[in-house]
Structure formats: C-alpha cells, structure tokens
Amino acid sequence: MSNELPENFHQVDSTDKFCFSCHPGVPCFTECCRELDLALTPYDVLRLKNHLQLHSGNFLEQFVIIEWEEGMVFPVCYLTMVDDGRASCIFVTREGCKVYDNRPGACRAYPVGRGASRDGSGKITEQFVLIKEPHCRGFKEKNEQTAPGYFKDQGVSKYNSFNDPLMQLLQHPRIHFGFRPDKNQLDQFILALYNLDMFRQEMADGRISMNRPLSAMELQAMAGDDEELLLLGIRWLMQEFFGE
C-alpha cells in the first residue's frame, strides 16, 4: 500500500483500536451506498447472482459494467448504479440493503480498507486503512474494535479466502516483465471468473479443459459447487496465461 494515501484514508495496524458501528439509527445510514464506484470481485458476483437466482451471464448483463482501458492489465467489473442524480447502489433502499446477507466484500469491510500482497512463497502480507469520509457518523458510536476483529464480525474473512487466491494471477511475476493479455485472454478472464455458469457449461461441453485430470474437488465444482468452480477458474487461467 502506498505511503501517499488519498484524503480521508488513514493507515492503521492490525492491533490499533477504533470506534465504529453502522445501523439504521446512525444519521448517515445508507449514505455510503451512494456516489460510489463499486468494483466487484468474482466472489462478489458469485454471491450476488446466486442470491438473485440468476444465471451469471444474465447478472453481468443486468448489473455489471465491464471496464478495460489501454494501460490496464485486466478488466474491472463495476456494479451498475441508479441514475438518480446521486449514483446510488442499485440494491439500496430507504430501509437498507436488499442483498445484505450477500453484499459485496467492500461493503462489508467499510470503513476499513485492506491491501494485500503475495510473495514468491505464497505468504500474504496485509495492511489496513480506515476510511473516514465527512458524511460518516459511524465513528461516533462506542463499539471499539480492531480491523481484523471488524472483518471477522462482518464476514469479510470468507470473502478474502476466495479473493486472495486471485493474487497469484493478478500479481504474477510475468506481469512485471511486460505480460499483457490479448483479446481472447481478456474474454477468458471474464468467462472463468465472472461468468461461472457459462464457464461450467463450456467445460462440460469439452470446449475448454485442464491439462490434467480433474481432482475430486474440481469434479464437485463441475457438479454445481460454485466456490470450487471459481478456484478451478483461477487455475485454468494460470494454465492459459502462464502455462502453469
């Protein structure tokens, strides 16, 4: 994480304590759900499309804007916002979040941000920031906690357990030496990570395959386990992009 943090971002250690709570009684309730660009991780999409009982392709069509510009290595998927003059989240209501139990990881983590890196041995290093925006009154609440404790309470750890394996792809050493995916690989990236139902169908029909027999857990993924399928998708992209 850069030493030059954006305004309102404050670096904290894992043992630093802070007071924060968000609930309908806080005056700014749902304000953090407006005027934002919400990037979705593959696991966010998995949870949301299953909550809404949508095919992943239909979810992408209805709720996602895929952005890729010159200079970016991989595409970024953003949640569509409502055109109400405030760029409100499509899932927010006056009463709160309509998909609360399966809300994206960034929503769960707020107002804590996490930066993570992976070294050559696979060890993950974390850094944390507090995001103190002017509108937020949650910091006036009395609930004292640490960043890791807050993540545990909000269920962020489960999300990180599926986001962190992505680092082997997104932070691959070959990227530093100039690797850039071509058009076909960009399509593969969206297919394997964000359009899981189509990825499963493509594998079942034999149009894409692994360079080795599937393990028991990978066969379980093909049978309907989306979480295992996401991990299989990461492994397939490592094979296709880097020959691993």
Stockholm file with secondary structure:
# STOCKHOLM 1.0

chainA/1-244         MSNELPENFHQVDSTDKFCFSCHPGVPCFTECCRELDLALTPYDVLRLKNHLQLHSGNFLEQFVIIEWEEGMVFPVCYLTMVDDGRASCIFVTREGCKVYDNRPGACRAYPVGRGASRDGSGKITEQFVLIKEPHCRGFKEKNEQTAPGYFKDQGVSKYNSFNDPLMQLLQHPRIHFGFRPDKNQLDQFILALYNLDMFRQEMADGRISMNRPLSAMELQAMAGDDEELLLLGIRWLMQEFFGE
#=GR chainA/1-244 SS CCSSCCTTEEEECTTCCEECCCCTTSTTTTGGGSSCCCEECHHHHHHHHHHTTCCHHHHHHHHEEEECCTTCSSCEEEECEECSSSCEETTEETTEETTGGGCCHHHHHTTEEEEEEECTTCCEEEEEEEECCTTCCGGGSCCEECHHHHHHHHTHHHHHHHHGGGHHHHTCHHHHTTCCCCHHHHHHHHHHHHCHHHHHHHHHTTSSCCSSCCCHHHHHHHTTCHHHHHHHHHHHHHHHHHCC
#=GC SS_cons         CCSSCCTTEEEECTTCCEECCCCTTSTTTTGGGSSCCCEECHHHHHHHHHHTTCCHHHHHHHHEEEECCTTCSSCEEEECEECSSSCEETTEETTEETTGGGCCHHHHHTTEEEEEEECTTCCEEEEEEEECCTTCCGGGSCCEECHHHHHHHHTHHHHHHHHGGGHHHHTCHHHHTTCCCCHHHHHHHHHHHHCHHHHHHHHHTTSSCCSSCCCHHHHHHHTTCHHHHHHHHHHHHHHHHHCC
//
